Amino acid sequence: MATDSWALAVDEQESTTKTIGNLRIMEAGDANLHLTEDDGDKSDEEEKEDRATQSLLNKLIRSNVVNNTNQVEVLQRDPNSPLYSVKTFEELRLKPQLLKGVYEMGFNRPSKIQENALPMMLAEPPQNLIAQSQSGTGKTAAFVLAMLSHVDPSLKWPQCLCISPTYELALQTGKVIEQMGKFYPEVKLAYAVRGHKMERGVKIKEQIVIGTPGTVLDWCVKLKLIDPKKIKVFVLDEADVMIATQGHQDQSIRIQRMLPKGCQMLLFSATFEDSVWKFAERVVPDPNIIKLKREEETLDTIKQYYVLCNSKEDKFNALCNIYGAITIAQAMIFCHTRKTANWLAGQLSKDGHQVALLSGEMVVEQRAAVIERIDVEQVSVVINFDLPLDKDGNPDNETYLHRIGRTGRFGKRGLAINMVDSQRSMEILKTYERHFNKKIGRLDTDDLDEIEKIAN
Ligand SMILES: Nc1ncnc2c1ncn2[C@@H]1O[C@H](COP(=O)(O)OP(=O)(O)OP(=O)(O)O)[C@@H](O)[C@H]1O
């Protein structure tokens, strides 16, 4: 990212982020059409698993930092100490090889959360920190930089320990460490994750260890590969996802208890409900706290319409008419069930469209592969083949917002079309209209001139 595009470009990320749980896309080749399906009921277990999956998918589709215009809230442990914030990476006096790594990653200046978090994390003596900000705001990059800054490469034992809720998330963070530390090859990284079989008592020489709580605990206690007393920086990432997984909370606290006094404790979370907060306070004593409120999205740059239909065939015809009348770079289509999504994908493919399907039945790797091939910036039209509903069948404003929010980015005007197939769905549409206080006009898809007009 040679320009400041990261700062402009990314209000989209959170919307993508949020919706990924029920965003299921279909794909073939360089598809220009994505079909998504939201499956209704989920058990608690599935919900939990979804959180980690969602978090991983967010990371995979993101290439930019989320721009957030809200003010950062900083609560200092010692309110009398001066509050430092930086506008450049130079001000942090990083090791040259790390600064080079940062620039090589395309970072021109610290993100909003980094402006405050980095000086705190790099201060001497080390300060503890609890930081909360939505996904994509630069938390991972911040703590990776802090870990890399604190290690002494001449010492051949673990000095920084980072725990993540899942194997895949740990690998993703590991990748960031490797990228940022590209010009600092003396610093080595070990992965304490399942499948990485180690022999008892063989000491780990790598200075940074990243892993999941269970394996890290084993490496510290059972196998004695890590001496927890020598850890200088402890990072607990994705605290909200962490506590959603059975057992992780206790394991994390057990690890934290073994660390020496004076070890820097850092905890990060995308959300901050009470349970996360209670957990954070147990893990991080005397913390500084940094919070960045989530950016609220608006639908101001998006033109919204509805189309009256009687059946799914009718909806399909309407869709074909829309495609016939306007040029659509990429569309995202949301269906309520897998069955509808499959059926529609078949119909559209027959009609010569390139279609990509993301569905609940796909495993995370498949979904990730699909997502990586989709260019969210090219999405100019969002179609609710079925209106979003919560699991009780009621309107779901947040999902509506996040679906529609995928279009109309980067100053372009976006287009959102809702298919309405019953009195009930009309009522639901009206509630969306009232909630967002934005008119949703009727579109007659039999009138090609009219469709052409809305695209201008
Ligand atoms: N200062 C920066 N300038 C430009 N890009 C940045 C900056 N900091 C981070 N990024 C990029 O922004 C994206 C999000 O950053 P990061 O992963 O650190 O966010 P996060 O808050 O940890 O979110 P998540 O937990 O979902 O990963 C990444 O692609 C990262 O490379």
The ligand as an SDF file (V2000), in Angstrom:
LIG
                    3D

 31 33  0  0  0  0  0  0  0  0999 V2000
   -0.5020    0.9180   10.3390 N   0  0  0  0  0  0  0  0  0  0  0  0
   -1.0040    0.1980    9.3510 C   0  0  0  0  0  0  0  0  0  0  0  0
   -1.0150    0.6620    8.1110 N   0  0  0  0  0  0  0  0  0  0  0  0
   -1.5140   -0.0640    7.0880 C   0  0  0  0  0  0  0  0  0  0  0  0
   -2.0260   -1.2940    7.2160 N   0  0  0  0  0  0  0  0  0  0  0  0
   -2.0530   -1.8170    8.4540 C   0  0  0  0  0  0  0  0  0  0  0  0
   -1.5490   -1.1230    9.5770 C   0  0  0  0  0  0  0  0  0  0  0  0
   -1.7130   -1.9110   10.6640 N   0  0  0  0  0  0  0  0  0  0  0  0
   -2.2950   -3.0350   10.2480 C   0  0  0  0  0  0  0  0  0  0  0  0
   -2.4980   -2.9980    8.9070 N   0  0  0  0  0  0  0  0  0  0  0  0
   -3.1180   -4.0270    8.0520 C   0  0  0  0  0  0  0  0  0  0  0  0
   -4.5030   -3.9940    8.3470 O   0  0  0  0  0  0  0  0  0  0  0  0
   -5.0560   -5.2970    8.4260 C   0  0  0  0  0  0  0  0  0  0  0  0
   -5.6520   -5.5020    9.7940 C   0  0  0  0  0  0  0  0  0  0  0  0
   -4.6520   -5.4380   10.7830 O   0  0  0  0  0  0  0  0  0  0  0  0
   -4.6040   -6.4570   12.0020 P   0  0  0  0  0  0  0  0  0  0  0  0
   -4.7500   -7.8610   11.5450 O   0  0  0  0  0  0  0  0  0  0  0  0
   -3.4450   -6.0900   12.8110 O   0  0  0  0  0  0  0  0  0  0  0  0
   -5.9680   -6.0320   12.7260 O   0  0  0  0  0  0  0  0  0  0  0  0
   -6.6700   -6.6700   13.9960 P   0  0  0  0  0  0  0  0  0  0  0  0
   -7.3100   -5.5430   14.7090 O   0  0  0  0  0  0  0  0  0  0  0  0
   -5.7130   -7.5190   14.7140 O   0  0  0  0  0  0  0  0  0  0  0  0
   -7.8030   -7.5190   13.3810 O   0  0  0  0  0  0  0  0  0  0  0  0
   -7.9860   -9.1030   13.4220 P   0  0  0  0  0  0  0  0  0  0  0  0
   -8.0330   -9.4780   14.8400 O   0  0  0  0  0  0  0  0  0  0  0  0
   -9.2540   -9.3540   12.6850 O   0  0  0  0  0  0  0  0  0  0  0  0
   -6.7770   -9.6160   12.6920 O   0  0  0  0  0  0  0  0  0  0  0  0
   -3.9150   -6.2420    8.0850 C   0  0  0  0  0  0  0  0  0  0  0  0
   -4.0020   -6.5500    6.7140 O   0  0  0  0  0  0  0  0  0  0  0  0
   -2.6720   -5.4370    8.3890 C   0  0  0  0  0  0  0  0  0  0  0  0
   -1.6050   -5.8590    7.5970 O   0  0  0  0  0  0  0  0  0  0  0  0
  1  2  1  0
  2  3  1  0
  2  7  2  0
  3  4  2  0
  4  5  1  0
  5  6  2  0
  6  7  1  0
  6 10  1  0
  7  8  1  0
  8  9  2  0
  9 10  1  0
 10 11  1  0
 11 12  1  0
 11 30  1  0
 12 13  1  0
 13 14  1  0
 13 28  1  0
 14 15  1  0
 15 16  1  0
 16 17  2  0
 16 18  1  0
 16 19  1  0
 19 20  1  0
 20 21  2  0
 20 22  1  0
 20 23  1  0
 23 24  1  0
 24 25  2  0
 24 26  1  0
 24 27  1  0
 28 29  1  0
 28 30  1  0
 30 31  1  0
M  END
$$$$
